[in-house]
Amino acid sequence: MTSVARNPRARILGTGRSLPLVAPVGAAPATPGAPEDGSADRRCAGPGEATSDLAVRAAKAALDAAGVGPGDLEMILVATSSGDAPMPATAVYVQRKLGAELIPSFDLSASLTGFLYGLSVADQFVTAGTMKRILVVGADLLSRRVDPRDRASALFFGDGAGAVVVGPAAGDGRGILSVRLRADGRKADVLQLPGGGSAEPLTAERLSDGRQYLRAKLPELRQAADERLGAQALSALDAAGLAPADVDWVIVHHADGHLVASLAERLGCPAERVLGVVDESGAARASAGSVAIALDQALRDGRVRPGQAVLLCALGGGLAWGSAVLRM
């Protein structure tokens, strides 16, 4: 799935993010004023805080950056694997909390790659001329889906939300140049939350067995990312009419620094040009929100500047993976 190469019809009008407080892995969520606790920290939502709350805060920041209000939106899309409830969609809670009009609002589930899938959907609607203002949010609250006894997985999965407003391009070459998406259902068990769906309704026995918790085969996940992300990134660049040397910044979702370094080397990209990976912000652990969070951070602190080319990459459960190329 690819947007129009070299001649973008849609662009990101504004970005925003929401990251909750930091809490040490295995500990209760932090309280206001609590100290951060080093490399074992992750972002954890507080008591009573839901995925839609994170999504709404990120959405408001994106709307402000775009110079539009909730009433200007024509669609809300929330990419999440940990919504407020199995039904209805978390997007309708976001719509209600924003005070948006009676517009289409729905969720998209593509695990850690969900934001890129959502960006592609918005790109198609705007490019077709069907809609002019679409809110895309990547949001997850996976700290409550991780087995507290599984410290290794807890290091990789936390909470956070990133949002963008997508609208028509201005004809100056800036916008969404390409999006490339893939999935491999043969590897569905590499990262999954097995219990709670129609295949495994939760019972006392399944709860005792921890089937309600996220299960990750981390070595296989790393291997898949190592094998898939580079090729997908090159495919997205080719569709955009760019070479790796044309890329100013790479934003990749993965909390494994070694894997990210390998991807940067394959693309011929200096390590300092790779953003939002393993840093103090915890963005790399925010699941579906990670890529959008890192993009917002880099735009607001001035690292990413207008006219620069940015490559976004992510891989998660499904397995699903993808890349997008933007001219900011």
C-alpha positions in Angstrom: 0.0 0.0 0.0 1.7 3.2 -1.1 0.7 6.9 -1.3 1.5 9.0 -4.4 5.3 9.0 -4.8 7.1 12.4 -5.0 3.9 14.3 -5.2 2.2 14.1 -1.8 -1.5 14.8 -1.6 -1.7 14.5 2.2 0.5 15.8 5.0 0.7 16.0 8.7 -0.7 19.3 9.9 0.2 19.0 13.6 1.5 16.5 16.1 1.1 15.9 19.8 2.0 13.4 22.5 1.1 12.3 26.0 3.4 10.3 28.3 2.3 9.5 31.8 4.6 9.4 34.9 7.5 7.0 35.2 7.4 4.0 37.5 10.1 1.4 38.0 9.3 -2.0 36.4 7.4 -4.2 38.8 6.4 -1.3 41.0 3.1 0.6 41.4 2.6 3.6 39.1 4.5 6.7 40.2 2.9 9.5 42.1 3.4 13.2 41.3 6.9 14.3 42.3 8.2 10.8 42.5 11.8 10.4 41.3 12.7 8.6 38.1 14.6 5.4 38.6 17.1 4.9 35.8 17.1 2.5 32.9 14.6 0.1 34.4 11.8 2.7 34.3 8.8 2.8 32.0 5.9 5.0 31.5 2.9 3.9 33.5 -0.6 5.4 33.6 -2.0 6.3 37.0 -5.0 4.7 38.8 -8.2 5.5 37.0 -6.4 6.6 33.8 -7.5 4.9 30.6 -6.1 4.6 27.1 -8.6 7.2 25.9 -7.3 9.7 28.5 -3.8 9.5 27.0 -5.2 9.6 23.5 -7.2 12.8 24.2 -4.2 14.7 25.7 -2.1 13.8 22.7 -5.0 14.7 20.4 -5.5 18.1 21.9 -1.8 18.9 21.5 -1.9 17.8 17.8 -5.1 19.9 17.2 -3.4 23.0 18.7 -0.3 22.4 16.6 -2.5 22.1 13.5 -4.4 25.3 14.3 -7.8 23.4 14.2 -10.4 22.4 16.7 -12.4 19.2 17.4 -15.2 20.6 15.3 -13.0 20.7 12.2 -12.3 17.0 12.3 -14.0 14.6 9.8 -12.7 11.3 11.2 -11.0 9.9 14.3 -8.9 6.8 14.1 -7.3 5.3 17.2 -4.6 2.6 16.7 -4.5 0.5 19.9 -4.1 -3.0 21.3 -5.2 -2.0 24.8 -8.4 0.0 24.4 -10.7 1.2 27.2 -12.9 -1.9 26.7 -13.5 -4.7 24.1 -16.5 -2.7 22.9 -17.2 0.1 21.9 -14.1 1.4 20.1 -11.8 3.6 22.2 -12.1 6.2 19.4 -15.7 7.0 20.4 -14.5 7.8 23.9 -11.9 10.1 22.4 -14.6 11.7 20.3 -16.8 12.3 23.3 -14.0 13.6 25.5 -12.8 16.0 22.7 -16.4 17.2 22.1 -16.0 16.4 18.4 -19.0 16.2 16.0 -20.8 13.0 15.0 -18.0 11.9 12.7 -16.8 8.4 11.9 -14.7 7.2 14.9 -13.1 3.7 15.0 -10.2 1.7 16.3 -7.5 -0.1 14.3 -5.5 -3.0 15.7 -2.1 -3.6 14.3 -0.1 -3.9 17.5 3.1 -1.7 17.6 2.7 -0.9 13.9 -0.8 0.5 14.4 0.1 4.2 14.0 1.6 3.5 10.6 -1.4 1.6 9.5 -3.6 4.4 10.7 -1.5 7.0 8.9 -1.9 5.0 5.7 -5.7 4.9 6.1 -5.8 8.7 6.7 -3.5 9.2 3.7 -5.9 7.3 1.4 -9.0 9.3 2.5 -7.3 12.7 2.2 -5.6 11.8 -1.1 -9.0 10.7 -2.5 -10.5 14.0 -1.5 -13.1 12.4 0.7 -12.0 14.1 3.9 -9.8 17.1 4.8 -9.1 16.7 8.5 -8.4 13.3 10.1 -7.1 12.7 13.6 -4.8 9.6 13.9 -3.8 8.5 17.4 -1.5 5.7 18.4 -2.2 4.9 22.0 -1.5 2.0 24.3 -1.7 1.2 28.0 0.2 -2.1 28.0 1.6 -1.8 31.5 -1.7 -3.4 32.6 -1.4 -6.2 30.0 2.1 -7.3 31.0 2.4 -10.2 33.5 4.0 -8.5 36.6 6.2 -11.6 37.0 7.6 -11.1 33.4 10.2 -8.4 34.0 11.8 -8.9 30.6 8.6 -8.0 28.7 7.8 -5.2 31.2 11.0 -3.5 30.1 9.6 -3.3 26.5 6.0 -2.4 27.0 4.7 0.7 28.7 2.1 3.4 28.2 1.8 6.5 26.0 0.0 8.2 23.1 1.0 10.1 20.0 -1.3 11.9 17.6 -1.3 13.6 14.3 -3.8 15.6 12.3 -3.7 14.7 8.6 -4.9 17.0 5.9 -4.4 18.1 2.3 -0.8 18.9 1.1 0.0 22.4 0.2 1.7 21.6 -3.1 5.2 22.5 -1.9 6.5 18.9 -1.9 5.9 18.4 1.8 3.7 15.6 3.0 3.4 11.8 3.1 5.5 10.5 0.3 5.0 6.7 0.8 3.7 4.1 3.2 4.6 0.4 2.9 2.8 -2.2 5.1 3.1 -5.9 5.6 1.9 -8.7 7.9 2.7 -12.4 8.5 0.0 -14.3 10.3 2.2 -17.4 10.4 4.1 -15.6 13.2 1.0 -14.6 15.2 2.2 -16.2 18.4 5.5 -14.2 18.6 3.6 -11.4 20.3 0.1 -11.9 21.4 -2.5 -11.5 24.2 -4.2 -14.9 23.9 -7.0 -14.7 26.5 -10.2 -12.7 26.4 -11.3 -13.1 22.8 -13.7 -15.4 21.1 -11.1 -18.1 20.8 -10.3 -18.1 24.5 -13.0 -16.6 26.7 -11.6 -15.9 30.1 -12.3 -18.5 32.7 -10.9 -19.0 36.2 -8.5 -21.6 34.9 -7.2 -19.3 32.1 -6.9 -16.4 34.5 -4.9 -18.6 36.8 -2.7 -19.5 33.8 -2.1 -15.9 33.0 -3.7 -16.0 29.6 -5.0 -12.5 30.1 -1.4 -11.2 29.9 0.8 -10.2 27.0 3.1 -13.0 25.8 6.2 -12.2 23.8 8.9 -14.3 22.3 11.4 -11.6 22.5 14.3 -13.3 20.7 12.0 -14.1 17.7 10.6 -10.6 17.8 14.1 -9.1 17.6 15.0 -11.5 14.8 11.9 -10.5 12.8 12.7 -6.9 13.3 16.2 -7.4 12.1 15.1 -9.3 9.0 12.1 -7.2 8.1 12.6 -3.6 8.9 15.5 -2.9 6.7 13.9 -4.3 3.6 10.7 -2.5 4.3 12.4 0.8 4.9 14.2 0.5 1.5 10.9 -0.3 -0.2 9.3 2.8 1.3 12.2 4.9 0.2 12.1 3.6 -3.3 8.3 4.3 -3.5 9.0 7.8 -2.4 11.7 8.3 -5.0 14.4 8.7 -2.4 17.7 6.9 -1.6 18.9 6.2 2.0 21.3 9.1 1.7 18.4 11.4 1.2 17.0 10.6 4.7 17.6 13.3 7.4 16.1 11.3 10.3 15.0 7.7 11.1 12.4 7.1 13.7 12.1 3.4 14.5 10.0 1.7 17.1 12.2 -0.7 19.1 13.7 -0.6 22.5 16.7 -2.7 21.5 19.6 -0.4 20.8 21.7 -3.1 19.1 18.9 -3.8 16.5 18.5 -0.1 15.9 22.2 0.3 15.3 22.1 -2.5 12.8 19.2 -0.9 10.9 21.0 2.4 10.8 24.1 0.8 9.5 22.2 -1.0 6.7 20.6 2.3 5.7 24.0 4.1 5.9 22.5 6.5 8.5 24.6 7.9 11.3 23.5 6.7 14.8 22.8 10.3 15.9 20.2 10.6 13.1 18.1 7.8 14.7 15.4 9.2 17.1 13.1 8.0 19.8 14.7 4.6 20.4 16.2 4.1 23.8 16.0 7.4 25.6 14.9 9.0 28.9 11.5 9.8 27.5 10.3 6.2 27.4 8.9 6.7 24.0 10.3 3.4 22.7 8.2 1.5 25.2 4.9 3.3 24.3 3.8 0.6 21.8 1.4 2.0 19.1 2.2 5.5 20.3 6.0 5.3 20.0 6.6 6.5 16.5 4.2 9.5 16.8 5.6 10.4 20.2 9.2 10.5 18.9 8.1 12.5 15.9 6.4 15.1 18.0 9.4 15.4 20.3 11.8 15.9 17.5 9.6 18.5 15.8 9.0 20.5 19.0 12.7 20.6 20.0 13.8 21.6 16.6 15.7 18.6 15.5 13.3 17.8 12.7 12.9 20.9 10.5 10.6 21.8 7.6 11.6 20.2 4.3 13.5 17.4 5.9 12.9 13.7 5.0 11.9 11.4 7.8 11.7 7.7 7.7 9.3 6.0 10.2 9.6 2.2 10.9 7.8 -0.2 13.3 7.2 -3.9 13.8 4.9 -5.6 16.2 2.4 -8.4 16.8 0.8 -10.0 13.8 3.5 -10.0 12.9 2.8 -6.6 11.3 5.5 -4.2 10.2 5.8 -1.1 8.0 7.6 2.1 7.0 6.5 5.5 6.0 8.5 8.4 4.4 7.5 12.0 5.2 8.7 15.3 3.8 8.1 17.6 6.8 
